[in-house]
Amino acid sequence: MNEKTWQTSDLPAAAFAVYCGLDLQRVLGGSRATFVFQTTAAWPGLLADFEAGRARVEPQRYHLALKAARTAVYDGNVRRAQEQAALARALAGGEVGR
């Protein structure tokens, strides 16, 4: 399997990636944090919908995904962010885009 990654420094986009079930690999520091995710085959279409304003999310689940992304930046704890992301997916009853 050819593993590809996607990077962003945009917090809402990172939260959407968490929401969609992408695996957060790491967060690169610097003046602005950069999130690095392992992608899926469905990700390009989901990202296109997000960028075009067509993405639909369940608000509580997106809020939990946003908290997971923030945890990775502010706490510097990617493992804890991954756990929060898994919890967000479980509470919402599944994963999008896998």
N, C-alpha and C positions, 0 to 999 in steps of 0.2 A: 504494500500500500504506500502510495506517495503522500507523505504528510506535508501539508502546506500550512503556513501560518498567515495570520492577518494582524496588523498592528494599527493602533489608533491612540491618540492622546485626547480624544473627545470622550468625556465621561458618559454622556447620554448614549453614545454609540457603543461604548464598552458595556454599559448596563444592558443594552439591547442584545449584545452578543451573549452575555451571561444568561439573559432571559431565554434566548434561543437554544441554549444548551451547549454553546461552544466551551471547550476546556481552556481555562485561563492557564497559560504556561508560566508566565512571569510578568513582572512589572519592572520596566527599566526606569531608573531614576534620572534626575536631571532637573532643569528648570521647570519642566513639565513632564509628568509621568507618562510613560507609554505602555499600554497594555499589549501583550502578545498572546494571541489565541491560536489554538489549533483549529483549522476550519473543517467544514463538512461539505459534501457535494451540494447541499441545499443553500449554503451560506451566500453565494453570490446573488441569488434571487431574493433572499431575505434582506440582504444589505441594500439592494436596489430599491426594494419597497420602503425601507427605512429612510433612505436618502430622498425618495420622492414624496415622502409624507403619507404613504399608503399603508404603513405597518400598523397593525392593530394589536394592542396589548391589554392584558387584564391588569388593571391599576395596582392592586395589592401585590401581585406577583412581580410587576415591574419595579415597584418600590423596594421589594426584597432584593431584586437583582441589582438595583442601584446601591443599596447598602453593601452588598457583597463587593461591588467594584470599588466603593469608597474605602472599605476595609483594607483592600489590597494596597491602596495608596497611603492612607493615613496611618494605618497600623504597620505597614510594611510586611504584612503577613499573608502571603499568597495562599498557603495551605488553609488558613482560617477563611479566606475569601472563597476558596473552592468549596469548603464545607457549607458556607452560607448559600452559595449558588445551588448546591445540591439540595439543600433544604427548601429553597425557593421553588425549585422544579418539583420536588416531592409534594409540597403543599398545594401546588397548582394542578397536580394530577398528571404530570408527564412532562415531556420535552417537545419543543417546537423545532422543526428543521433537522431532525436526525433520521 
